[in-house]
Amino acid sequence: MVEEALVKIVRELGGEVERRGDTIGFTRVLAERRAFLSRKRLVYRATIRVDEAKREIHLTESLTETGSGLGPESGFGFRTETYKTGRGPREGDIAEQSKLFGRTYSYTFDFSAVRGAIERVAHDHGYAVRHHLSLR
């Protein structure tokens, strides 16, 4: 019941939703830059896991930049960088990362909207939300 509500609210935010067992994955491409023979993407990911026994919803968020192709700095290559939020709703971290990426990309996305929507659903169904640094 709470899983269905989470899937519904996350779908309303846009992006891709994927379910695997008790895990709900949300992915949204925030920005994409294409240049001659190269491409870079900025992707927001949220992983939501419901623990029915403890009545908890576990939330992990990350902001990832991937790039491939010929770059001006070194030639052909592939690079991936991942940044994750820590324990608790640490909007500062993801907001700081967003500012750093904002120098390179132009986008408007409210990261706290995802977290807020998940927390509202959790509260309405009597669940607590736990924020995690990694998926373990």
C-alpha positions as CSV (number, residue, x, y, z in Angstrom):
1,M,0.0,0.0,0.0
2,V,2.7,2.5,0.9
3,E,4.9,1.2,-2.0
4,E,2.1,2.0,-4.4
5,A,1.7,5.5,-3.0
6,L,5.5,6.1,-3.3
7,V,5.5,4.9,-6.9
8,K,2.6,7.2,-7.7
9,I,4.1,10.3,-6.1
10,V,7.5,9.7,-7.7
11,R,6.0,9.2,-11.1
12,E,4.3,12.6,-10.7
13,L,7.8,14.2,-10.3
14,G,8.9,13.1,-13.8
15,G,11.8,10.8,-14.6
16,E,12.0,7.0,-14.8
17,V,10.7,4.7,-12.0
18,E,11.9,1.2,-11.7
19,R,10.8,-1.5,-9.2
20,R,13.0,-4.4,-8.1
21,G,11.6,-6.4,-5.2
22,D,11.2,-4.1,-2.2
23,T,13.2,-1.3,-3.9
24,I,12.0,1.6,-5.9
25,G,14.5,3.4,-8.1
26,F,13.9,7.0,-9.4
27,T,16.2,8.5,-12.1
28,R,15.9,11.8,-13.8
29,V,18.3,13.4,-16.3
30,L,18.7,17.0,-15.1
31,A,20.9,18.3,-17.9
32,E,22.8,17.1,-20.9
33,R,25.5,18.9,-22.9
34,R,26.7,17.8,-26.3
35,A,29.7,19.1,-28.1
36,F,31.7,17.8,-31.0
37,L,32.1,14.0,-30.4
38,S,31.4,14.3,-26.6
39,R,28.4,14.1,-24.3
40,K,28.0,14.9,-20.6
41,R,24.9,14.2,-18.5
42,L,23.9,15.2,-15.0
43,V,21.6,12.6,-13.4
44,Y,19.7,12.6,-10.1
45,R,19.0,9.2,-8.6
46,A,16.9,8.3,-5.5
47,T,16.6,4.7,-4.2
48,I,13.7,4.0,-1.9
49,R,13.4,0.8,0.1
50,V,10.4,0.0,2.4
51,D,11.0,-2.0,5.6
52,E,7.6,-3.2,6.6
53,A,8.8,-4.8,9.8
54,K,10.2,-1.6,11.2
55,R,7.8,0.7,9.4
56,E,10.7,2.6,7.9
57,I,11.4,4.0,4.4
58,H,15.1,4.1,3.5
59,L,16.1,6.9,1.1
60,T,19.4,7.2,-0.7
61,E,20.0,10.1,-3.1
62,S,22.9,10.8,-5.5
63,L,23.8,13.4,-8.1
64,T,26.0,11.9,-10.9
65,E,27.9,13.4,-13.8
66,T,28.9,11.1,-16.6
67,G,30.8,12.0,-19.7
68,S,32.1,10.2,-22.8
69,G,33.7,11.0,-26.1
70,L,36.5,13.4,-27.1
71,G,37.1,16.1,-24.6
72,P,39.1,19.3,-25.0
73,E,41.5,18.4,-22.2
74,S,42.9,15.0,-23.1
75,G,41.3,13.3,-26.0
76,F,39.1,10.2,-26.1
77,G,38.0,9.1,-22.7
78,F,35.2,8.2,-20.2
79,R,34.7,9.7,-16.8
80,T,32.2,9.2,-14.1
81,E,31.8,11.1,-10.8
82,T,29.3,10.3,-8.1
83,Y,28.3,12.5,-5.2
84,K,25.9,11.3,-2.5
85,T,24.1,12.9,0.3
86,G,24.8,11.7,3.8
87,R,22.8,10.7,6.8
88,G,19.7,12.8,7.4
89,P,18.2,15.3,5.0
90,R,21.4,17.2,4.2
91,E,20.2,19.6,1.6
92,G,23.4,21.5,1.9
93,D,25.5,18.8,0.3
94,I,23.2,18.2,-2.7
95,A,22.6,22.0,-3.0
96,E,26.4,22.7,-3.0
97,Q,26.9,20.0,-5.6
98,S,24.1,21.5,-7.6
99,K,25.8,24.9,-7.5
100,L,29.1,23.3,-8.7
101,F,27.3,21.6,-11.5
102,G,25.3,24.8,-12.2
103,R,28.5,26.4,-13.5
104,T,28.6,23.8,-16.2
105,Y,24.9,23.0,-16.7
106,S,21.7,25.0,-16.8
107,Y,18.7,23.3,-15.1
108,T,16.0,23.9,-12.5
109,F,15.2,21.0,-10.2
110,D,14.2,21.1,-6.6
111,F,15.9,18.2,-4.9
112,S,14.0,18.8,-1.7
113,A,10.7,18.3,-3.6
114,V,11.5,14.6,-4.0
115,R,12.5,14.2,-0.3
116,G,9.5,16.2,0.8
117,A,7.1,14.1,-1.3
118,I,8.5,10.9,0.1
119,E,8.4,12.2,3.7
120,R,4.7,13.2,3.2
121,V,3.7,9.7,2.0
122,A,5.7,8.2,4.8
123,H,4.0,10.4,7.4
124,D,0.5,9.7,6.0
125,H,1.1,6.0,6.3
126,G,2.8,6.0,9.7
127,Y,6.3,5.3,8.5
128,A,9.6,7.0,9.4
129,V,12.1,8.1,6.8
130,R,15.8,7.1,7.2
131,H,18.4,8.7,4.9
132,H,21.5,6.7,4.0
133,L,24.9,7.4,2.5
134,S,25.0,4.1,0.6
135,L,22.5,1.4,-0.5
136,R,23.6,-1.1,2.2
